[in-house]
Amino acid sequence: MLSGKWLATGVAGGRTHVAIILIARQASGAEHQTLALARALQSHVRVTILTCDEFAGLVATDPFLREYTRGLAIIALGPAFPVAPATTLAGFLGRILAYPRLQQRLWTVWRQLRPDVVHLVLAPSFFTFAPWFLMRAGRTVITLAGEARYMRHFYGSAKRLAVRWAIARATRLVVCSADEMVNLQVVAPGHATRATVIDNFTDTGRYRPAVDPAATVSDGPVIIFAARLHPEKGARLFVEAMAEVVKRIPTVRALLYGQGEEAEEVEGAIASHGLAGVIKRGFAVDMAPIMARGSIFVSCQLHENLGSSSLLEAMATGLAVVATDVGATRTIVDETIGAVVPPTSEGIGSAVVALCLDPARRVACGVAARARVEARYGPGTYVAKLLTVYAEAIR
């Protein structure tokens, strides 16, 4: 018997067994995509999710997540996020104690499960478990969904070391876009030969237009921004762009959803621009109903939009898109589904206004966005490519 805490009963053995390590304290785009991946993989391989107590507790208590993960095998390894900030003595000591305990727990569970492949997703997994790679236990696959980019632009020396360490010891690597492959070649030269580019996907069954898009035209457009509130995501740029939009369309309304280190700065920007009555702030574990209320989605990322979970979710929901012209954005967004614009408040604002004033084009862009996701960014294509990576890792 496993000594870990089981939250659900997984599929039976007898097939390739993939253990996915997911360390997170909340469920936002990347975490939802990982759960969607586990669900999609179940038809092909046996899947076990190894996570921390914080995320396991969220799955157990949130009604949507509890239902969405029904049938998945999930094991909680222990706490990973002490309440005290890392900058305090209590927080620093808490992390010193938590990480070795997680690594020991992972080692114990790994020996009991003996999965064919261990798949690490999300940066905290690298920080927490990088020393475990010294043991070289089993075959490992790492997904880089922007971590190489973060190493170039945001991470400090300790985080860069942890990610580089993990990259060097992984059996195979998955990168979320061609732009991320370029970043990998810069931050970890020589390791790109073990990497496969697989563009991100979204759950097209979960994210879909709730109604006939033409039926909502008379209600007026709702502008949506949804992302982790990190400097790269451009939440403050979105606020500045909405200030431009309001000058031309005073009745416009927007939703800004997300949590993160920039939350106070974003709230301050909304207040300073006098947009408290225009922009509604929030956070939701299940964003599908929120997306279905929107008409236009704005992606303001400053380095790369391709691979953005929220962007794909919005497209799948049938929203027209305005996206910043950075990285490989033009490979996913063009004038067919909206607009690609400079990362300026004026450029974003003008594109939003144009879509607001042209409801027929806005609806047509949303229909085209949904069709594009179905054709290119559904789970089927992603899973097929990932299974090939697993097979290569097992050889």
Rosetta blueprint (number, residue, H / E / L):
1 M L
2 L L
3 S L
4 G L
5 K E
6 W E
7 L L
8 A L
9 T L
10 G L
11 V L
12 A L
13 G L
14 G L
15 R L
16 T L
17 H E
18 V E
19 A E
20 I E
21 I E
22 L E
23 I L
24 A L
25 R L
26 Q L
27 A L
28 S L
29 G H
30 A H
31 E H
32 H H
33 Q H
34 T H
35 L H
36 A H
37 L H
38 A H
39 R H
40 A H
41 L H
42 Q L
43 S L
44 H L
45 V L
46 R E
47 V E
48 T E
49 I E
50 L E
51 T E
52 C L
53 D H
54 E H
55 F H
56 A H
57 G H
58 L H
59 V H
60 A H
61 T H
62 D L
63 P H
64 F H
65 L H
66 R H
67 E H
68 Y H
69 T L
70 R L
71 G L
72 L L
73 A E
74 I E
75 I E
76 A E
77 L L
78 G L
79 P L
80 A L
81 F L
82 P L
83 V L
84 A L
85 P L
86 A L
87 T L
88 T L
89 L H
90 A H
91 G H
92 F H
93 L H
94 G H
95 R H
96 I H
97 L H
98 A H
99 Y H
100 P H
101 R H
102 L H
103 Q H
104 Q H
105 R H
106 L H
107 W H
108 T H
109 V H
110 W H
111 R H
112 Q H
113 L H
114 R L
115 P L
116 D L
117 V E
118 V E
119 H E
120 L E
121 V E
122 L L
123 A H
124 P H
125 S H
126 F H
127 F H
128 T H
129 F H
130 A H
131 P H
132 W H
133 F H
134 L H
135 M H
136 R L
137 A L
138 G L
139 R L
140 T E
141 V E
142 I E
143 T E
144 L E
145 A L
146 G L
147 E H
148 A H
149 R H
150 Y H
151 M H
152 R H
153 H H
154 F L
155 Y L
156 G L
157 S H
158 A H
159 K H
160 R H
161 L H
162 A H
163 V H
164 R H
165 W H
166 A H
167 I H
168 A H
169 R H
170 A L
171 T L
172 R E
173 L E
174 V E
175 V E
176 C L
177 S L
178 A H
179 D H
180 E H
181 M H
182 V H
183 N H
184 L H
185 Q H
186 V H
187 V H
188 A L
189 P L
190 G L
191 H L
192 A H
193 T H
194 R H
195 A E
196 T E
197 V E
198 I L
199 D L
200 N L
201 F L
202 T L
203 D L
204 T L
205 G L
206 R L
207 Y L
208 R L
209 P L
210 A L
211 V L
212 D L
213 P H
214 A H
215 A H
216 T H
217 V H
218 S H
219 D H
220 G L
221 P L
222 V E
223 I E
224 I E
225 F E
226 A E
227 A L
228 R L
229 L L
230 H L
231 P H
232 E H
233 K H
234 G L
235 A H
236 R H
237 L H
238 F H
239 V H
240 E H
241 A H
242 M H
243 A H
244 E H
245 V H
246 V H
247 K H
248 R H
249 I L
250 P L
251 T L
252 V L
253 R E
254 A E
255 L E
256 L E
257 Y E
258 G L
259 Q L
260 G L
261 E L
262 E L
263 A H
264 E H
265 E H
266 V H
267 E H
268 G H
269 A H
270 I H
271 A H
272 S H
273 H L
274 G L
275 L L
276 A L
277 G L
278 V L
279 I E
280 K E
281 R E
282 G E
283 F L
284 A L
285 V L
286 D L
287 M L
288 A H
289 P H
290 I H
291 M H
292 A L
293 R L
294 G L
295 S L
296 I E
297 F E
298 V E
299 S E
300 C L
301 Q L
302 L L
303 H L
304 E L
305 N L
306 L L
307 G L
308 S L
309 S H
310 S H
311 L H
312 L H
313 E H
314 A H
315 M H
316 A H
317 T H
318 G L
319 L L
320 A E
321 V E
322 V E
323 A E
324 T E
325 D L
326 V L
327 G L
328 A L
329 T H
330 R H
331 T H
332 I L
333 V L
334 D L
335 E L
336 T L
337 I L
338 G E
339 A E
340 V E
341 V E
342 P L
343 P L
344 T L
345 S H
346 E H
347 G H
348 I H
349 G H
350 S H
351 A H
352 V H
353 V H
354 A H
355 L H
356 C H
357 L L
358 D L
359 P H
360 A H
361 R H
362 R H
363 V H
364 A H
365 C H
366 G H
367 V H
368 A H
369 A H
370 R H
371 A H
372 R H
373 V H
374 E H
375 A H
376 R H
377 Y L
378 G L
379 P H
380 G H
381 T H
382 Y H
383 V H
384 A H
385 K H
386 L H
387 L H
388 T H
389 V H
390 Y H
391 A H
392 E H
393 A H
394 I H
395 R L
